[in-house]
């Protein structure tokens, strides 16, 4: 598994209406076209979903 797989991304959320996971990264048509035609498999919008980040700041 890649270090930036969708499963670990904060933009990858469950949509109850569609009953599936979707990416909520804000990208326009140009960004999306660049992403799908890129030879790199690294997502430029990846942001680690760190659910403990707030807790660490409180301590």
PDB file of N, CA, C, O and CB in Angstrom:
ATOM      1  N   UNK A   1       0.842  -1.180   0.000  1.00  0.00           N
ATOM      2  CA  UNK A   1       0.000   0.000   0.000  1.00  0.00           C
ATOM      3  C   UNK A   1       0.885   1.241   0.000  1.00  0.00           C
ATOM      4  O   UNK A   1       1.871   1.305   0.734  1.00  0.00           O
ATOM      5  CB  UNK A   1      -0.957  -0.001   1.217  1.00  0.00           C
ATOM      6  N   UNK A   2       0.541   2.204  -0.805  1.00  0.00           N
ATOM      7  CA  UNK A   2       1.294   3.442  -0.915  1.00  0.00           C
ATOM      8  C   UNK A   2       1.117   4.276   0.344  1.00  0.00           C
ATOM      9  O   UNK A   2       0.111   4.161   1.044  1.00  0.00           O
ATOM     10  CB  UNK A   2       0.855   4.235  -2.150  1.00  0.00           C
ATOM     11  N   UNK A   3       2.112   5.121   0.625  1.00  0.00           N
ATOM     12  CA  UNK A   3       2.030   5.950   1.818  1.00  0.00           C
ATOM     13  C   UNK A   3       0.949   7.008   1.707  1.00  0.00           C
ATOM     14  O   UNK A   3       0.565   7.607   2.711  1.00  0.00           O
ATOM     15  CB  UNK A   3       3.357   6.606   2.083  1.00  0.00           C
ATOM     16  N   UNK A   4       0.456   7.245   0.511  1.00  0.00           N
ATOM     17  CA  UNK A   4      -0.623   8.223   0.377  1.00  0.00           C
ATOM     18  C   UNK A   4      -1.833   7.620  -0.333  1.00  0.00           C
ATOM     19  O   UNK A   4      -2.393   8.222  -1.250  1.00  0.00           O
ATOM     20  CB  UNK A   4      -0.131   9.457  -0.384  1.00  0.00           C
ATOM     21  N   UNK A   5      -2.223   6.438   0.098  1.00  0.00           N
ATOM     22  CA  UNK A   5      -3.389   5.814  -0.505  1.00  0.00           C
ATOM     23  C   UNK A   5      -4.652   6.563  -0.083  1.00  0.00           C
ATOM     24  O   UNK A   5      -4.678   7.229   0.953  1.00  0.00           O
ATOM     25  CB  UNK A   5      -3.478   4.324  -0.107  1.00  0.00           C
ATOM     26  N   UNK A   6      -5.677   6.447  -0.885  1.00  0.00           N
ATOM     27  CA  UNK A   6      -6.935   7.148  -0.608  1.00  0.00           C
ATOM     28  C   UNK A   6      -7.517   6.771   0.747  1.00  0.00           C
ATOM     29  O   UNK A   6      -8.139   7.602   1.408  1.00  0.00           O
ATOM     30  CB  UNK A   6      -7.950   6.850  -1.699  1.00  0.00           C
ATOM     31  N   UNK A   7      -7.322   5.538   1.162  1.00  0.00           N
ATOM     32  CA  UNK A   7      -7.879   5.085   2.443  1.00  0.00           C
ATOM     33  C   UNK A   7      -7.386   5.915   3.621  1.00  0.00           C
ATOM     34  O   UNK A   7      -8.077   6.019   4.634  1.00  0.00           O
ATOM     35  CB  UNK A   7      -7.532   3.628   2.672  1.00  0.00           C
ATOM     36  N   UNK A   8      -6.210   6.501   3.503  1.00  0.00           N
ATOM     37  CA  UNK A   8      -5.623   7.273   4.593  1.00  0.00           C
ATOM     38  C   UNK A   8      -5.780   8.775   4.407  1.00  0.00           C
ATOM     39  O   UNK A   8      -5.249   9.549   5.203  1.00  0.00           O
ATOM     40  CB  UNK A   8      -4.166   6.936   4.729  1.00  0.00           C
ATOM     41  N   UNK A   9      -6.497   9.202   3.376  1.00  0.00           N
ATOM     42  CA  UNK A   9      -6.613  10.626   3.049  1.00  0.00           C
ATOM     43  C   UNK A   9      -7.844  11.246   3.701  1.00  0.00           C
ATOM     44  O   UNK A   9      -8.903  10.621   3.762  1.00  0.00           O
ATOM     45  CB  UNK A   9      -6.672  10.821   1.531  1.00  0.00           C
ATOM     46  N   UNK A  10      -7.700  12.474   4.186  1.00  0.00           N
ATOM     47  CA  UNK A  10      -8.829  13.140   4.837  1.00  0.00           C
ATOM     48  C   UNK A  10      -9.897  13.578   3.833  1.00  0.00           C
ATOM     49  O   UNK A  10     -11.023  13.876   4.231  1.00  0.00           O
ATOM     50  CB  UNK A  10      -8.336  14.347   5.625  1.00  0.00           C
ATOM     51  N   UNK A  11      -9.569  13.623   2.553  1.00  0.00           N
ATOM     52  CA  UNK A  11     -10.562  13.979   1.532  1.00  0.00           C
ATOM     53  C   UNK A  11     -11.424  12.781   1.111  1.00  0.00           C
ATOM     54  O   UNK A  11     -12.438  12.963   0.436  1.00  0.00           O
ATOM     55  CB  UNK A  11      -9.860  14.558   0.308  1.00  0.00           C
ATOM     56  N   UNK A  12     -11.043  11.591   1.490  1.00  0.00           N
ATOM     57  CA  UNK A  12     -11.734  10.372   1.090  1.00  0.00           C
ATOM     58  C   UNK A  12     -12.768  10.032   2.157  1.00  0.00           C
ATOM     59  O   UNK A  12     -12.426   9.497   3.212  1.00  0.00           O
ATOM     60  CB  UNK A  12     -10.730   9.194   0.883  1.00  0.00           C
ATOM     61  N   UNK A  13     -14.033  10.344   1.880  1.00  0.00           N
ATOM     62  CA  UNK A  13     -15.096  10.190   2.877  1.00  0.00           C
ATOM     63  C   UNK A  13     -16.244   9.349   2.335  1.00  0.00           C
ATOM     64  O   UNK A  13     -16.418   9.197   1.126  1.00  0.00           O
ATOM     65  CB  UNK A  13     -15.616  11.559   3.318  1.00  0.00           C
ATOM     66  N   UNK A  14     -17.012   8.816   3.258  1.00  0.00           N
ATOM     67  CA  UNK A  14     -18.159   7.986   2.882  1.00  0.00           C
ATOM     68  C   UNK A  14     -19.359   8.878   2.598  1.00  0.00           C
ATOM     69  O   UNK A  14     -19.726   9.712   3.426  1.00  0.00           O
ATOM     70  CB  UNK A  14     -18.493   6.961   3.999  1.00  0.00           C
ATOM     71  N   UNK A  15     -19.967   8.707   1.441  1.00  0.00           N
ATOM     72  CA  UNK A  15     -21.162   9.453   1.043  1.00  0.00           C
ATOM     73  C   UNK A  15     -22.362   8.523   1.201  1.00  0.00           C
ATOM     74  O   UNK A  15     -22.499   7.542   0.469  1.00  0.00           O
ATOM     75  CB  UNK A  15     -21.046   9.991  -0.437  1.00  0.00           C
ATOM     76  N   UNK A  16     -23.223   8.840   2.158  1.00  0.00           N
ATOM     77  CA  UNK A  16     -24.367   7.977   2.448  1.00  0.00           C
ATOM     78  C   UNK A  16     -25.383   7.954   1.305  1.00  0.00           C
ATOM     79  O   UNK A  16     -26.047   6.940   1.092  1.00  0.00           O
ATOM     80  CB  UNK A  16     -25.046   8.433   3.725  1.00  0.00           C
ATOM     81  N   UNK A  17     -25.511   9.062   0.569  1.00  0.00           N
ATOM     82  CA  UNK A  17     -26.440   9.101  -0.558  1.00  0.00           C
ATOM     83  C   UNK A  17     -26.035   8.124  -1.656  1.00  0.00           C
ATOM     84  O   UNK A  17     -26.877   7.416  -2.207  1.00  0.00           O
ATOM     85  CB  UNK A  17     -26.520  10.510  -1.124  1.00  0.00           C
ATOM     86  N   UNK A  18     -24.759   8.090  -1.967  1.00  0.00           N
ATOM     87  CA  UNK A  18     -24.243   7.202  -3.019  1.00  0.00           C
ATOM     88  C   UNK A  18     -23.925   5.813  -2.483  1.00  0.00           C
ATOM     89  O   UNK A  18     -23.783   4.862  -3.252  1.00  0.00           O
ATOM     90  CB  UNK A  18     -22.993   7.805  -3.653  1.00  0.00           C
ATOM     91  N   UNK A  19     -23.812   5.698  -1.155  1.00  0.00           N
ATOM     92  CA  UNK A  19     -23.452   4.446  -0.504  1.00  0.00           C
ATOM     93  C   UNK A  19     -22.072   3.957  -0.950  1.00  0.00           C
ATOM     94  O   UNK A  19     -21.863   2.769  -1.192  1.00  0.00           O
ATOM     95  CB  UNK A  19     -24.506   3.381  -0.797  1.00  0.00           C
ATOM     96  N   UNK A  20     -21.131   4.912  -1.053  1.00  0.00           N
ATOM     97  CA  UNK A  20     -19.752   4.591  -1.429  1.00  0.00           C
ATOM     98  C   UNK A  20     -18.823   5.706  -0.976  1.00  0.00           C
ATOM     99  O   UNK A  20     -19.263   6.792  -0.600  1.00  0.00           O
ATOM    100  CB  UNK A  20     -19.630   4.373  -2.957  1.00  0.00           C
ATOM    101  N   UNK A  21     -17.534   5.415  -1.019  1.00  0.00           N
ATOM    102  CA  UNK A  21     -16.528   6.416  -0.668  1.00  0.00           C
ATOM    103  C   UNK A  21     -16.247   7.303  -1.878  1.00  0.00           C
ATOM    104  O   UNK A  21     -16.193   6.832  -3.014  1.00  0.00           O
ATOM    105  CB  UNK A  21     -15.221   5.739  -0.168  1.00  0.00           C
ATOM    106  N   UNK A  22     -16.066   8.605  -1.607  1.00  0.00           N
ATOM    107  CA  UNK A  22     -15.784   9.570  -2.667  1.00  0.00           C
ATOM    108  C   UNK A  22     -14.644  10.486  -2.235  1.00  0.00           C
ATOM    109  O   UNK A  22     -14.379  10.654  -1.045  1.00  0.00           O
ATOM    110  CB  UNK A  22     -17.050  10.398  -3.013  1.00  0.00           C
ATOM    111  N   UNK A  23     -13.986  11.064  -3.210  1.00  0.00           N
ATOM    112  CA  UNK A  23     -12.911  12.023  -2.951  1.00  0.00           C
ATOM    113  C   UNK A  23     -13.490  13.431  -3.001  1.00  0.00           C
ATOM    114  O   UNK A  23     -14.118  13.811  -3.989  1.00  0.00           O
ATOM    115  CB  UNK A  23     -11.747  11.863  -3.982  1.00  0.00           C
ATOM    116  N   UNK A  24     -13.283  14.204  -1.940  1.00  0.00           N
ATOM    117  CA  UNK A  24     -13.795  15.567  -1.868  1.00  0.00           C
ATOM    118  C   UNK A  24     -12.710  16.616  -2.092  1.00  0.00           C
ATOM    119  O   UNK A  24     -12.902  17.786  -1.763  1.00  0.00           O
ATOM    120  CB  UNK A  24     -14.451  15.796  -0.531  1.00  0.00           C
ATOM    121  N   UNK A  25     -11.574  16.205  -2.649  1.00  0.00           N
ATOM    122  CA  UNK A  25     -10.508  17.164  -2.937  1.00  0.00           C
ATOM    123  C   UNK A  25     -11.028  18.174  -3.957  1.00  0.00           C
ATOM    124  O   UNK A  25     -11.695  17.811  -4.926  1.00  0.00           O
ATOM    125  CB  UNK A  25      -9.221  16.442  -3.466  1.00  0.00           C
ATOM    126  N   UNK A  26     -10.716  19.422  -3.727  1.00  0.00           N
ATOM    127  CA  UNK A  26     -11.191  20.489  -4.601  1.00  0.00           C
ATOM    128  C   UNK A  26     -10.282  20.586  -5.826  1.00  0.00           C
ATOM    129  O   UNK A  26      -9.204  21.177  -5.766  1.00  0.00           O
ATOM    130  CB  UNK A  26     -11.240  21.844  -3.843  1.00  0.00           C
ATOM    131  N   UNK A  27     -10.731  20.000  -6.935  1.00  0.00           N
ATOM    132  CA  UNK A  27      -9.948  20.097  -8.168  1.00  0.00           C
ATOM    133  C   UNK A  27     -10.872  20.420  -9.330  1.00  0.00           C
ATOM    134  O   UNK A  27     -11.999  19.930  -9.411  1.00  0.00           O
ATOM    135  CB  UNK A  27      -9.170  18.782  -8.440  1.00  0.00           C
ATOM    136  N   UNK A  28     -10.370  21.249 -10.216  1.00  0.00           N
ATOM    137  CA  UNK A  28     -11.150  21.595 -11.397  1.00  0.00           C
ATOM    138  C   UNK A  28     -10.848  20.600 -12.517  1.00  0.00           C
ATOM    139  O   UNK A  28     -10.095  19.648 -12.313  1.00  0.00           O
ATOM    140  CB  UNK A  28     -10.848  23.047 -11.853  1.00  0.00           C
ATOM    141  N   UNK A  29     -11.419  20.813 -13.679  1.00  0.00           N
ATOM    142  CA  UNK A  29     -11.244  19.878 -14.796  1.00  0.00           C
ATOM    143  C   UNK A  29      -9.781  19.749 -15.211  1.00  0.00           C
ATOM    144  O   UNK A  29      -9.318  18.656 -15.535  1.00  0.00           O
ATOM    145  CB  UNK A  29     -12.077  20.328 -15.990  1.00  0.00           C
ATOM    146  N   UNK A  30      -9.062  20.859 -15.199  1.00  0.00           N
ATOM    147  CA  UNK A  30      -7.639  20.827 -15.575  1.00  0.00           C
ATOM    148  C   UNK A  30      -6.822  20.015 -14.578  1.00  0.00           C
ATOM    149  O   UNK A  30      -5.980  19.205 -14.968  1.00  0.00           O
ATOM    150  CB  UNK A  30      -7.076  22.254 -15.670  1.00  0.00           C
ATOM    151  N   UNK A  31      -7.076  20.236 -13.283  1.00  0.00           N
ATOM    152  CA  UNK A  31      -6.375  19.471 -12.245  1.00  0.00           C
ATOM    153  C   UNK A  31      -6.660  17.986 -12.391  1.00  0.00           C
ATOM    154  O   UNK A  31      -5.749  17.164 -12.303  1.00  0.00           O
ATOM    155  CB  UNK A  31      -6.786  19.953 -10.843  1.00  0.00           C
ATOM    156  N   UNK A  32      -7.915  17.643 -12.613  1.00  0.00           N
ATOM    157  CA  UNK A  32      -8.297  16.238 -12.736  1.00  0.00           C
ATOM    158  C   UNK A  32      -7.639  15.601 -13.957  1.00  0.00           C
ATOM    159  O   UNK A  32      -7.157  14.471 -13.884  1.00  0.00           O
ATOM    160  CB  UNK A  32      -9.825  16.103 -12.827  1.00  0.00           C
ATOM    161  N   UNK A  33      -7.618  16.315 -15.069  1.00  0.00           N
ATOM    162  CA  UNK A  33      -7.002  15.780 -16.285  1.00  0.00           C
ATOM    163  C   UNK A  33      -5.506  15.555 -16.080  1.00  0.00           C
ATOM    164  O   UNK A  33      -4.967  14.533 -16.505  1.00  0.00           O
ATOM    165  CB  UNK A  33      -7.238  16.731 -17.473  1.00  0.00           C
ATOM    166  N   UNK A  34      -4.833  16.506 -15.430  1.00  0.00           N
ATOM    167  CA  UNK A  34      -3.414  16.357 -15.117  1.00  0.00           C
ATOM    168  C   UNK A  34      -3.182  15.147 -14.219  1.00  0.00           C
ATOM    169  O   UNK A  34      -2.217  14.404 -14.400  1.00  0.00           O
ATOM    170  CB  UNK A  34      -2.875  17.627 -14.443  1.00  0.00           C
ATOM    171  N   UNK A  35      -4.078  14.957 -13.249  1.00  0.00           N
ATOM    172  CA  UNK A  35      -3.942  13.848 -12.306  1.00  0.00           C
ATOM    173  C   UNK A  35      -4.102  12.497 -13.001  1.00  0.00           C
ATOM    174  O   UNK A  35      -3.297  11.596 -12.769  1.00  0.00           O
ATOM    175  CB  UNK A  35      -4.970  13.982 -11.185  1.00  0.00           C
ATOM    176  N   UNK A  36      -5.111  12.336 -13.839  1.00  0.00           N
ATOM    177  CA  UNK A  36      -5.344  11.027 -14.456  1.00  0.00           C
ATOM    178  C   UNK A  36      -4.376  10.722 -15.591  1.00  0.00           C
ATOM    179  O   UNK A  36      -4.181   9.556 -15.934  1.00  0.00           O
ATOM    180  CB  UNK A  36      -6.756  10.950 -14.972  1.00  0.00           C
ATOM    181  N   UNK A  37      -3.764  11.755 -16.183  1.00  0.00           N
ATOM    182  CA  UNK A  37      -2.813  11.509 -17.263  1.00  0.00           C
ATOM    183  C   UNK A  37      -1.359  11.498 -16.776  1.00  0.00           C
ATOM    184  O   UNK A  37      -0.444  11.228 -17.554  1.00  0.00           O
ATOM    185  CB  UNK A  37      -2.982  12.561 -18.341  1.00  0.00           C
ATOM    186  N   UNK A  38      -1.155  11.784 -15.518  1.00  0.00           N
ATOM    187  CA  UNK A  38       0.196  11.811 -14.954  1.00  0.00           C
ATOM    188  C   UNK A  38       0.777  10.405 -14.862  1.00  0.00           C
ATOM    189  O   UNK A  38       0.062   9.442 -14.586  1.00  0.00           O
ATOM    190  CB  UNK A  38       0.186  12.469 -13.567  1.00  0.00           C
ATOM    191  N   UNK A  39       2.063  10.303 -15.093  1.00  0.00           N
ATOM    192  CA  UNK A  39       2.752   9.017 -14.944  1.00  0.00           C
ATOM    193  C   UNK A  39       2.990   8.697 -13.478  1.00  0.00           C
ATOM    194  O   UNK A  39       3.174   7.537 -13.107  1.00  0.00           O
ATOM    195  CB  UNK A  39       4.086   9.027 -15.701  1.00  0.00           C
ATOM    196  N   UNK A  40       2.985   9.727 -12.650  1.00  0.00           N
ATOM    197  CA  UNK A  40       3.175   9.540 -11.210  1.00  0.00           C
ATOM    198  C   UNK A  40       1.874   9.048 -10.593  1.00  0.00           C
ATOM    199  O   UNK A  40       0.788   9.502 -10.954  1.00  0.00           O
ATOM    200  CB  UNK A  40       3.642  10.859 -10.530  1.00  0.00           C
ATOM    201  N   UNK A  41       1.997   8.130  -9.672  1.00  0.00           N
ATOM    202  CA  UNK A  41       0.821   7.610  -8.975  1.00  0.00           C
ATOM    203  C   UNK A  41       0.581   8.357  -7.658  1.00  0.00           C
ATOM    204  O   UNK A  41      -0.316   8.000  -6.893  1.00  0.00           O
ATOM    205  CB  UNK A  41       0.986   6.107  -8.706  1.00  0.00           C
ATOM    206  N   UNK A  42       1.375   9.379  -7.402  1.00  0.00           N
ATOM    207  CA  UNK A  42       1.230  10.163  -6.183  1.00  0.00           C
ATOM    208  C   UNK A  42       0.146  11.228  -6.373  1.00  0.00           C
ATOM    209  O   UNK A  42       0.171  11.974  -7.353  1.00  0.00           O
ATOM    210  CB  UNK A  42       2.578  10.818  -5.793  1.00  0.00           C
ATOM    211  N   UNK A  43      -0.790  11.297  -5.450  1.00  0.00           N
ATOM    212  CA  UNK A  43      -1.865  12.282  -5.524  1.00  0.00           C
ATOM    213  C   UNK A  43      -1.373  13.622  -4.981  1.00  0.00           C
ATOM    214  O   UNK A  43      -0.897  13.682  -3.848  1.00  0.00           O
ATOM    215  CB  UNK A  43      -3.111  11.798  -4.739  1.00  0.00           C
ATOM    216  N   UNK A  44      -1.478  14.692  -5.759  1.00  0.00           N
ATOM    217  CA  UNK A  44      -1.015  16.002  -5.289  1.00  0.00           C
ATOM    218  C   UNK A  44      -1.930  16.607  -4.221  1.00  0.00           C
ATOM    219  O   UNK A  44      -1.559  17.593  -3.584  1.00  0.00           O
ATOM    220  CB  UNK A  44      -0.907  16.957  -6.461  1.00  0.00           C
ATOM    221  N   UNK A  45      -3.099  16.042  -4.019  1.00  0.00           N
ATOM    222  CA  UNK A  45      -4.061  16.580  -3.060  1.00  0.00           C
ATOM    223  C   UNK A  45      -4.094  15.801  -1.752  1.00  0.00           C
ATOM    224  O   UNK A  45      -4.859  16.130  -0.845  1.00  0.00           O
ATOM    225  CB  UNK A  45      -5.435  16.590  -3.670  1.00  0.00           C
ATOM    226  N   UNK A  46      -3.262  14.770  -1.657  1.00  0.00           N
ATOM    227  CA  UNK A  46      -3.272  13.917  -0.470  1.00  0.00           C
ATOM    228  C   UNK A  46      -3.011  14.709   0.800  1.00  0.00           C
ATOM    229  O   UNK A  46      -2.086  15.518   0.868  1.00  0.00           O
ATOM    230  CB  UNK A  46      -2.240  12.817  -0.607  1.00  0.00           C
ATOM    231  N   UNK A  47      -3.848  14.461   1.810  1.00  0.00           N
ATOM    232  CA  UNK A  47      -3.647  15.038   3.141  1.00  0.00           C
ATOM    233  C   UNK A  47      -3.959  13.940   4.142  1.00  0.00           C
ATOM    234  O   UNK A  47      -5.082  13.439   4.195  1.00  0.00           O
ATOM    235  CB  UNK A  47      -4.554  16.318   3.379  1.00  0.00           C
ATOM    236  N   UNK A  48      -2.972  13.569   4.931  1.00  0.00           N
ATOM    237  CA  UNK A  48      -3.120  12.481   5.886  1.00  0.00           C
ATOM    238  C   UNK A  48      -4.264  12.773   6.850  1.00  0.00           C
ATOM    239  O   UNK A  48      -4.329  13.850   7.441  1.00  0.00           O
ATOM    240  CB  UNK A  48      -1.811  12.261   6.659  1.00  0.00           C
ATOM    241  N   UNK A  49      -5.157  11.815   7.003  1.00  0.00           N
ATOM    242  CA  UNK A  49      -6.264  11.929   7.934  1.00  0.00           C
ATOM    243  C   UNK A  49      -5.769  11.548   9.313  1.00  0.00           C
ATOM    244  O   UNK A  49      -5.792  10.378   9.693  1.00  0.00           O
ATOM    245  CB  UNK A  49      -7.459  11.041   7.506  1.00  0.00           C
ATOM    246  N   UNK A  50      -5.325  12.533  10.050  1.00  0.00           N
ATOM    247  CA  UNK A  50      -4.742  12.314  11.379  1.00  0.00           C
ATOM    248  C   UNK A  50      -5.769  12.694  12.434  1.00  0.00           C
ATOM    249  O   UNK A  50      -5.830  13.845  12.864  1.00  0.00           O
ATOM    250  CB  UNK A  50      -3.426  13.137  11.566  1.00  0.00           C
ATOM    251  N   UNK A  51      -6.571  11.726  12.846  1.00  0.00           N
ATOM    252  CA  UNK A  51      -7.650  12.005  13.787  1.00  0.00           C
ATOM    253  C   UNK A  51      -7.146  12.332  15.189  1.00  0.00           C
ATOM    254  O   UNK A  51      -7.924  12.809  16.014  1.00  0.00           O
ATOM    255  CB  UNK A  51      -8.584  10.830  13.851  1.00  0.00           C
ATOM    256  N   UNK A  52      -5.884  12.094  15.481  1.00  0.00           N
ATOM    257  CA  UNK A  52      -5.333  12.392  16.800  1.00  0.00           C
ATOM    258  C   UNK A  52      -4.598  13.739  16.848  1.00  0.00           C
ATOM    259  O   UNK A  52      -4.029  14.093  17.881  1.00  0.00           O
ATOM    260  CB  UNK A  52      -4.390  11.283  17.218  1.00  0.00           C
ATOM    261  N   UNK A  53      -4.606  14.470  15.770  1.00  0.00           N
ATOM    262  CA  UNK A  53      -3.886  15.739  15.685  1.00  0.00           C
ATOM    263  C   UNK A  53      -4.386  16.734  16.746  1.00  0.00           C
ATOM    264  O   UNK A  53      -3.575  17.393  17.397  1.00  0.00           O
ATOM    265  CB  UNK A  53      -4.041  16.341  14.277  1.00  0.00           C
ATOM    266  N   UNK A  54      -5.669  16.844  16.920  1.00  0.00           N
ATOM    267  CA  UNK A  54      -6.237  17.781  17.899  1.00  0.00           C
ATOM    268  C   UNK A  54      -5.858  17.381  19.316  1.00  0.00           C
ATOM    269  O   UNK A  54      -5.550  18.239  20.144  1.00  0.00           O
ATOM    270  CB  UNK A  54      -7.765  17.845  17.763  1.00  0.00           C
ATOM    271  N   UNK A  55      -5.880  16.094  19.598  1.00  0.00           N
ATOM    272  CA  UNK A  55      -5.543  15.606  20.935  1.00  0.00           C
ATOM    273  C   UNK A  55      -4.092  15.962  21.276  1.00  0.00           C
ATOM    274  O   UNK A  55      -3.805  16.377  22.399  1.00  0.00           O
ATOM    275  CB  UNK A  55      -5.761  14.073  21.028  1.00  0.00           C
ATOM    276  N   UNK A  56      -3.193  15.803  20.330  1.00  0.00           N
ATOM    277  CA  UNK A  56      -1.790  16.142  20.570  1.00  0.00           C
ATOM    278  C   UNK A  56      -1.626  17.627  20.869  1.00  0.00           C
ATOM    279  O   UNK A  56      -0.787  18.002  21.688  1.00  0.00           O
ATOM    280  CB  UNK A  56      -0.933  15.754  19.364  1.00  0.00           C
ATOM    281  N   UNK A  57      -2.407  18.465  20.221  1.00  0.00           N
ATOM    282  CA  UNK A  57      -2.309  19.916  20.485  1.00  0.00           C
ATOM    283  C   UNK A  57      -2.824  20.264  21.874  1.00  0.00           C
ATOM    284  O   UNK A  57      -2.351  21.223  22.484  1.00  0.00           O
ATOM    285  CB  UNK A  57      -3.096  20.709  19.429  1.00  0.00           C
ATOM    286  N   UNK A  58      -3.789  19.499  22.384  1.00  0.00           N
ATOM    287  CA  UNK A  58      -4.350  19.779  23.706  1.00  0.00           C
ATOM    288  C   UNK A  58      -3.395  19.396  24.824  1.00  0.00           C
ATOM    289  O   UNK A  58      -3.462  19.965  25.913  1.00  0.00           O
ATOM    290  CB  UNK A  58      -5.663  19.043  23.883  1.00  0.00           C
ATOM    291  N   UNK A  59      -2.512  18.445  24.574  1.00  0.00           N
ATOM    292  CA  UNK A  59      -1.597  17.976  25.622  1.00  0.00           C
ATOM    293  C   UNK A  59      -0.377  18.830  25.748  1.00  0.00           C
ATOM    294  O   UNK A  59       0.483  18.559  26.587  1.00  0.00           O
ATOM    295  CB  UNK A  59      -1.180  16.571  25.359  1.00  0.00           C
TER     296      UNK A  59
END
